[in-house]
Amino acid sequence: DLEHKHDGAVEVESEEALTFLKRYKVVLLNDDFTSMDFVVEILMEVFSHQLDSAINIMLNIHREGRGICGVYTYEVAETKISQVKERARENEYPLKAIMEEE
């Protein structure tokens, strides 16, 4: 929580409060089995990318082995990763998403 100093308008943030301000990249990792169309679909439906953006990210994943889907708070990033995992499992793809601190 925030501590307020009474001698001025200075706020001191505790270490705990700072952890909530951290942002996390959600990254999709390339594999040899997940279809490019499915990756584009995930990027559009889970990460709300437009088609052109989704295709560019998918191509980056294909060429570089990984691609950043978005940057979120920890809880949102965790939820997005869970959605990717569930959708991939339902469609029998090994697609993996990871989180990296920004």
C-alpha positions in Angstrom: 0.0 0.0 0.0 1.0 3.6 -0.3 2.4 5.5 2.7 1.8 9.3 2.8 4.3 11.7 4.5 2.4 14.3 6.4 5.1 17.0 6.0 4.4 17.4 2.2 2.7 15.9 -0.8 5.2 13.2 -1.2 4.1 9.6 -1.6 6.4 6.7 -1.0 5.4 3.4 -2.7 6.1 0.2 -1.0 7.8 -2.7 -2.8 4.5 -4.5 -2.8 2.7 -1.7 -4.6 5.4 -1.6 -7.2 4.8 -5.2 -8.2 1.4 -4.3 -9.3 2.8 -1.7 -11.7 5.1 -4.2 -13.5 4.1 -5.2 -17.0 4.6 -8.6 -18.6 5.1 -9.5 -22.3 3.1 -12.5 -23.5 5.2 -14.4 -26.0 4.1 -17.2 -28.4 6.7 -19.8 -29.2 7.2 -21.5 -32.5 6.7 -25.2 -33.0 6.7 -27.5 -36.0 3.0 -28.5 -35.7 0.7 -25.6 -34.9 -0.8 -24.2 -38.1 -0.1 -20.6 -39.1 -3.9 -20.0 -39.5 -4.4 -21.2 -35.9 -1.8 -18.8 -34.6 -3.4 -15.9 -36.5 -6.8 -16.9 -35.1 -5.3 -16.9 -31.5 -3.7 -13.5 -32.1 -7.0 -12.0 -33.3 -9.4 -13.7 -30.8 -7.3 -13.8 -27.6 -5.1 -10.8 -28.1 -7.4 -8.6 -30.2 -5.0 -8.0 -33.1 -6.3 -6.9 -36.5 -5.6 -9.3 -39.3 -2.5 -7.5 -40.7 -1.0 -7.2 -37.2 -1.7 -10.9 -36.5 -0.1 -12.0 -39.7 3.0 -10.0 -39.0 3.3 -11.4 -35.5 2.7 -14.9 -36.8 5.5 -14.5 -39.4 7.8 -13.2 -36.7 7.0 -16.3 -34.6 7.7 -18.5 -37.6 11.0 -16.8 -38.6 12.4 -15.8 -35.2 11.0 -18.6 -33.1 8.9 -16.3 -30.9 6.7 -13.3 -31.1 5.3 -10.8 -28.6 1.5 -10.8 -28.5 1.0 -7.9 -26.0 2.1 -6.4 -22.7 -0.2 -6.7 -19.7 -0.4 -6.7 -16.0 0.5 -10.0 -14.4 -3.0 -11.1 -13.9 -4.1 -10.3 -17.5 -1.0 -11.9 -18.9 -1.7 -15.1 -16.9 -5.3 -15.2 -18.1 -4.2 -14.8 -21.8 -1.6 -17.6 -21.4 -4.3 -19.8 -19.9 -6.7 -19.0 -22.8 -4.0 -19.9 -25.4 -3.2 -23.2 -23.5 -6.9 -24.1 -23.4 -7.6 -23.3 -27.1 -4.4 -25.1 -28.2 -5.3 -28.2 -26.2 -8.9 -28.2 -27.6 -7.4 -28.0 -31.1 -4.7 -30.6 -30.4 -1.8 -28.1 -31.0 1.3 -27.8 -28.9 1.3 -24.0 -29.1 3.0 -22.5 -26.0 2.7 -19.0 -24.6 5.1 -17.7 -21.9 5.3 -14.5 -19.8 8.4 -12.3 -19.5 8.8 -9.3 -17.3 9.1 -6.1 -19.4 
